[in-house]
């Protein structure tokens, strides 16, 4: 057996036979660590073929979307050659099922890593991480294809004001987990202004969420996955972004690319949090904003 670090940049998909172990690695490697018998394409139709999708950041929503989900169209191509090919998930989360559905992939076409056969042929994609400041070209290629698919969705601009509160379902558990002190009050004010509050935790079809975001003229959301994923769906909108003080887009080229794409047709107004040490009973940080400042900004854009 061979164990090696593989970036899989050229070609963007590479196949390894009888993979017994694999680990996605963040910096400084930003690569797959794979233990396998040999590098070779499947030899017959009975051989179990897998498409390894999840990176080490698979439990963080926007990381998974931009590092993993954008590779799902490659799986569709693999299926035409290897009908028994399955997508391999580290763990199953509802947002992964939403994207499988968005790309037209049936649920029976996935399996969990723990259920893989040891006799196999595994395809690995280029390892891309939003944390990699030397992110390879396939990231940008896949992102442009994904963005184009969003741009092809056309709707009427009939929602004057839309608020996308920060969800709590399947949030990444760690120091970045947070809640917003003004969230419930802001929901009430948005409704009073004739706006719409959309809880993304209730989404059952990704296309429905994309269309609601596209319909909005003014959108209120928070910096992070909410901005990165939903902001890319927005078109000709004014986005009020509640920022806890993060500056990902000037530091990481991957986020900078998304930021620039959002700004091509939208205008983003950032409102920054005020200092606060408040936490919930579970120890989750409560981020505080001046509600009058947020409301004044929203009113000025309506």
C-alpha positions as CSV (number, residue, x, y, z in Angstrom):
1,X,0.0,0.0,0.0
2,X,1.1,3.6,-0.7
3,X,0.4,6.6,1.5
4,X,0.9,10.0,-0.1
5,X,-0.2,13.6,-0.1
6,X,-2.3,14.5,-3.2
7,X,-3.6,17.9,-4.2
8,X,-5.2,16.5,-7.4
9,X,-4.9,19.8,-9.3
10,X,-4.1,18.4,-12.8
11,X,-6.2,16.7,-13.6
12,X,-8.9,18.0,-11.3
13,X,-10.2,14.5,-10.6
14,X,-7.9,11.5,-9.9
15,X,-8.8,7.9,-9.2
16,X,-7.1,5.7,-6.6
17,X,-7.8,1.9,-6.3
18,X,-8.6,0.1,-3.0
19,X,-8.3,3.2,-0.8
20,X,-8.1,2.0,2.8
21,X,-7.7,5.5,4.5
22,X,-7.9,9.1,3.5
23,X,-7.7,12.4,5.5
24,X,-8.3,15.9,4.3
25,X,-5.6,18.2,5.5
26,X,-5.7,21.9,6.1
27,X,-2.5,24.1,6.1
28,X,0.2,24.0,5.3
29,X,-0.5,21.0,3.1
30,X,-4.0,21.7,1.9
31,X,-4.2,18.2,0.3
32,X,-5.6,14.7,0.7
33,X,-3.6,12.2,2.6
34,X,-4.5,8.9,0.9
35,X,-3.5,5.3,1.5
36,X,-4.2,3.2,-1.6
37,X,-3.0,0.3,-3.7
38,X,-2.4,2.1,-7.0
39,X,-3.7,5.0,-9.1
40,X,-5.9,3.6,-11.8
41,X,-9.4,4.0,-13.3
42,X,-12.1,1.4,-12.5
43,X,-11.6,-1.7,-14.6
44,X,-15.2,-3.2,-14.7
45,X,-18.8,-2.1,-14.1
46,X,-19.1,-4.3,-10.9
47,X,-16.4,-2.4,-9.1
48,X,-17.7,0.0,-6.4
49,X,-16.9,3.6,-7.4
50,X,-16.9,6.5,-4.9
51,X,-16.6,10.3,-5.3
52,X,-14.9,11.6,-2.1
53,X,-16.5,15.0,-1.5
54,X,-16.1,16.4,2.1
55,X,-13.2,18.5,3.2
56,X,-12.1,18.9,6.8
57,X,-14.4,21.9,7.0
58,X,-17.5,19.9,6.0
59,X,-19.4,20.9,9.2
60,X,-19.2,24.6,8.4
61,X,-21.9,25.6,5.9
62,X,-20.2,28.1,3.6
63,X,-17.0,26.2,3.7
64,X,-18.8,23.0,2.6
65,X,-20.7,24.9,-0.2
66,X,-17.7,26.5,-1.7
67,X,-15.1,23.7,-1.0
68,X,-17.3,20.6,-1.7
69,X,-20.8,21.3,-3.1
70,X,-19.4,23.1,-6.2
71,X,-17.8,19.7,-7.2
72,X,-21.2,17.9,-7.4
73,X,-21.5,18.6,-11.2
74,X,-18.4,16.5,-11.6
75,X,-20.3,13.6,-9.9
76,X,-23.0,13.9,-12.6
77,X,-20.3,13.4,-15.2
78,X,-18.8,10.4,-13.3
79,X,-22.3,8.8,-13.2
80,X,-22.5,8.8,-17.0
81,X,-19.3,6.6,-17.1
82,X,-19.8,4.7,-13.8
83,X,-23.6,4.4,-13.0
84,X,-22.9,2.8,-9.6
85,X,-20.8,5.8,-8.4
86,X,-21.8,7.1,-5.0
87,X,-21.0,10.5,-3.3
88,X,-19.2,9.9,0.0
89,X,-20.1,12.2,3.0
90,X,-18.2,12.3,6.3
91,X,-21.6,12.9,7.9
92,X,-25.0,13.7,6.6
93,X,-26.4,17.2,7.2
94,X,-29.6,18.8,5.8
95,X,-27.7,21.4,3.8
96,X,-25.9,18.6,1.9
97,X,-29.2,17.1,1.0
98,X,-30.5,20.5,-0.2
99,X,-27.5,20.8,-2.6
100,X,-27.8,17.2,-3.8
101,X,-31.4,18.0,-4.7
102,X,-30.4,21.4,-6.3
103,X,-28.0,19.5,-8.6
104,X,-30.6,16.8,-9.4
105,X,-28.8,14.0,-7.5
106,X,-31.1,11.4,-5.9
107,X,-30.6,10.6,-2.2
108,X,-29.8,7.0,-2.9
109,X,-26.6,8.1,-4.7
110,X,-24.8,8.9,-1.5
111,X,-23.2,6.9,1.3
112,X,-21.4,7.7,4.5
113,X,-17.7,7.1,4.8
114,X,-18.1,4.5,7.5
115,X,-20.1,2.3,5.0
116,X,-17.6,2.3,2.2
117,X,-16.3,-1.0,0.8
118,X,-12.6,-1.6,1.1
119,X,-12.5,-2.9,-2.5
120,X,-13.1,0.2,-4.4
121,X,-12.1,2.9,-6.9
122,X,-12.2,6.4,-5.3
123,X,-12.2,9.7,-7.2
124,X,-10.8,12.7,-5.4
125,X,-11.2,16.3,-6.5
126,X,-8.7,19.1,-6.2
127,X,-8.4,19.9,-2.5
128,X,-9.6,23.5,-2.1
129,X,-9.9,25.4,1.2
130,X,-11.2,28.9,1.8
131,X,-8.4,29.2,4.3
132,X,-5.7,28.6,1.6
133,X,-4.2,31.9,0.4
134,X,-2.7,30.2,-2.6
135,X,-6.0,28.6,-3.6
136,X,-5.8,26.8,-7.0
137,X,-7.5,27.7,-10.3
138,X,-10.2,25.0,-10.1
139,X,-11.8,26.9,-7.2
140,X,-12.5,29.9,-9.4
141,X,-13.6,27.7,-12.3
142,X,-16.1,25.8,-10.2
143,X,-17.3,29.0,-8.5
144,X,-18.0,30.7,-11.8
145,X,-20.1,27.7,-13.0
146,X,-22.0,27.8,-9.7
147,X,-22.6,31.5,-9.9
148,X,-23.8,31.2,-13.6
149,X,-26.4,28.6,-12.5
150,X,-27.7,31.2,-9.9
151,X,-27.8,33.9,-12.5
152,X,-29.9,31.8,-14.8
153,X,-32.7,31.9,-12.2
154,X,-35.0,34.9,-13.0
155,X,-37.8,36.2,-10.7
156,X,-39.8,39.4,-10.2
157,X,-38.4,41.9,-7.7
158,X,-41.6,42.0,-5.5
159,X,-40.2,41.8,-1.9
160,X,-39.4,45.3,-0.6
161,X,-37.5,44.2,2.5
162,X,-36.2,40.7,3.5
163,X,-34.6,39.7,6.7
164,X,-32.6,36.4,6.9
165,X,-32.0,35.8,10.6
166,X,-29.0,33.7,11.7
167,X,-30.2,30.1,11.9
168,X,-29.4,27.7,14.7
169,X,-29.9,24.4,12.9
170,X,-26.6,22.5,12.4
171,X,-24.5,25.5,13.2
172,X,-20.7,24.9,13.4
173,X,-20.0,24.3,17.1
174,X,-17.0,26.3,18.2
175,X,-15.8,29.8,19.1
176,X,-17.4,31.3,16.0
177,X,-20.9,30.2,17.1
178,X,-23.0,33.2,18.1
179,X,-26.4,34.6,18.5
180,X,-27.7,38.2,17.9
181,X,-29.2,40.2,20.7
182,X,-31.5,42.3,18.5
183,X,-32.7,39.4,16.3
184,X,-36.3,39.0,17.7
185,X,-36.9,42.8,17.8
186,X,-35.6,43.2,14.3
187,X,-38.0,40.5,13.1
188,X,-40.9,42.5,14.5
189,X,-39.7,45.8,13.0
190,X,-39.2,44.2,9.6
191,X,-42.8,42.8,9.6
192,X,-44.1,46.2,10.8
193,X,-42.4,47.8,7.7
194,X,-44.2,45.4,5.4
195,X,-41.1,43.2,5.0
196,X,-40.6,39.4,5.0
197,X,-38.8,37.4,7.6
198,X,-37.5,34.1,6.1
199,X,-36.1,31.5,8.4
200,X,-33.5,29.6,6.3
201,X,-33.6,26.7,8.9
202,X,-37.1,25.8,7.4
203,X,-35.8,25.5,3.8
204,X,-36.8,22.2,2.2
205,X,-35.8,23.1,-1.4
206,X,-32.7,25.3,-2.0
207,X,-34.3,26.7,-5.2
208,X,-37.1,28.2,-3.1
209,X,-34.6,30.0,-0.8
210,X,-32.6,31.3,-3.8
211,X,-35.8,32.7,-5.4
212,X,-36.9,34.5,-2.2
213,X,-33.5,36.2,-1.9
214,X,-33.5,37.2,-5.6
215,X,-37.0,38.8,-5.1
216,X,-35.8,41.1,-2.4
217,X,-34.8,44.8,-3.1
218,X,-33.4,45.3,0.5
219,X,-31.9,42.3,2.3
220,X,-30.7,42.2,6.0
221,X,-28.4,39.4,7.0
222,X,-25.2,38.8,9.0
223,X,-21.6,38.5,7.9
224,X,-20.4,34.9,7.5
225,X,-22.2,32.0,5.8
226,X,-25.4,34.1,5.6
227,X,-23.7,36.7,3.5
228,X,-21.4,34.4,1.5
229,X,-24.1,31.9,0.4
230,X,-27.2,34.1,0.2
231,X,-25.3,37.2,-1.0
232,X,-24.3,35.3,-4.1
233,X,-28.0,34.6,-4.9
234,X,-28.9,38.3,-4.5
235,X,-29.2,40.4,-7.6
236,X,-29.6,44.2,-7.9
237,X,-30.2,44.4,-4.1
238,X,-29.1,46.6,-1.3
239,X,-27.7,44.4,1.4
240,X,-27.5,45.5,5.1
241,X,-24.8,43.3,6.6
242,X,-24.5,42.9,10.4
243,X,-20.8,42.4,10.9
244,X,-19.3,41.2,14.2
245,X,-16.0,42.7,13.2
246,X,-14.7,40.0,10.8
247,X,-12.6,40.9,7.8
248,X,-12.3,37.6,5.9
249,X,-12.6,39.1,2.4
250,X,-9.6,41.4,2.5
251,X,-7.4,38.6,4.0
252,X,-8.4,35.4,2.0
253,X,-8.5,35.5,-1.8
254,X,-11.3,33.0,-1.8
255,X,-13.6,35.2,0.2
256,X,-12.4,38.3,-1.7
257,X,-13.5,36.6,-4.9
258,X,-17.0,36.0,-3.4
259,X,-17.2,39.5,-2.1
260,X,-16.4,41.0,-5.5
261,X,-19.0,38.8,-7.2
262,X,-21.6,39.9,-4.7
263,X,-20.7,43.5,-5.4
264,X,-21.1,43.2,-9.2
265,X,-24.9,43.9,-9.0
266,X,-25.5,44.6,-5.3
267,X,-24.5,47.3,-2.8
268,X,-23.4,46.1,0.7
269,X,-23.8,48.4,3.8
270,X,-21.9,47.0,6.8
271,X,-23.0,47.8,10.3
272,X,-20.5,46.7,13.0
273,X,-21.3,45.2,16.4
274,X,-20.7,47.0,19.7
275,X,-18.5,45.5,22.4
276,X,-20.2,42.9,24.5
277,X,-19.2,40.0,26.8
278,X,-22.8,38.7,27.1
279,X,-23.3,34.9,26.6
280,X,-26.3,32.6,26.7
281,X,-26.6,29.9,29.3
282,X,-24.9,27.5,27.0
283,X,-21.9,29.9,26.7
284,X,-22.7,31.1,23.1
285,X,-21.6,34.7,22.5
286,X,-24.5,37.2,22.2
287,X,-23.5,39.8,19.6
288,X,-25.0,43.3,20.3
289,X,-25.8,46.0,17.7
290,X,-27.5,49.4,18.2
291,X,-31.0,48.6,16.9
292,X,-31.8,52.3,16.1
293,X,-28.7,52.4,13.8
294,X,-29.8,49.2,12.0
295,X,-33.3,50.5,11.6
296,X,-32.1,53.9,10.4
297,X,-30.0,52.3,7.7
298,X,-32.9,50.0,6.6
299,X,-35.3,53.0,6.4
300,X,-32.9,55.0,4.3
301,X,-32.8,52.2,1.7
302,X,-36.5,51.6,1.4
